[in-house]
Amino acid sequence: DTEVTQTPKHLVMGMTNKKSLKCEQHMGHRAMYWYKQKAKKPPELMFVYSYEKLSINESVPSRFSPECPNSSLLNLHLHALQPEDSALYLCASSQDTGTIGYTFGSGTRLTVV
Amino acid sequence: QKEVEQNSGPLSVPEGAIASLNCTYSDRGSQSFFWYRQYSGKSPELIMSIYSNGDKEDGRFTAQLNKASQYVSLLIRDSQPSDSATYLCAVNLYTGGFKTIFGAGTRLFVKA
């Protein structure tokens, strides 16, 4: 069982929908991340929440917005997505800012129709 | 030049052989190096980390780091069909804040 829990595992949404992806870690890690991964491509960093500070990859469109209710939760709100946003969305956590590696959640397979 | 480069493969080896996966990186300030295994449709799993030059062994896996050549490799001894997956090389570097860059991954097939 993974110690980073992501829900839902699969999501199909229309381009006018609003949905949220949830991520929770139970390891007391100080940093959490959202990555996007397209097929046969490496994970691409979207957001980092580390030591109570949110860092944003400036290339990420505003239709994606992160929310960190507390140090164990990192949600990703989705609004007005495009079909090209269909991908595997991965949440990860690390003890610090990644210098000792990540623990990934099982991912959310998102399809935008 | 890509920051982290890997041969996309596929790399095909027979069962029981040694699989050798290679990775080069461009930033000499890179500090931490990782190998993740990713099965098709699944999330990456950390299998090895290495921080200093030389070899690090963990079971059937050996990671090798050469900072002078900016090269990190992963050897899998006694390869098993269950090792068939994509192996992602990742490099953590400091650029005003820590940042982890992933390579595109090498697909490994172990033939029974």
Interface residues (C-beta under 8 A of the other chain):
Chain A: T2 K40 K41 P42 P43 L45 S55 L88 L90 D96 T97 G98 T99 I100 G101 Y102 T103 F104 G105 S106 G107 R109
Chain B: Q31 S32 F34 G41 K42 S43 P44 E45 L46 S49 L88 A90 N92 G97 F98 K99 T100 F102 G103 A104 G105
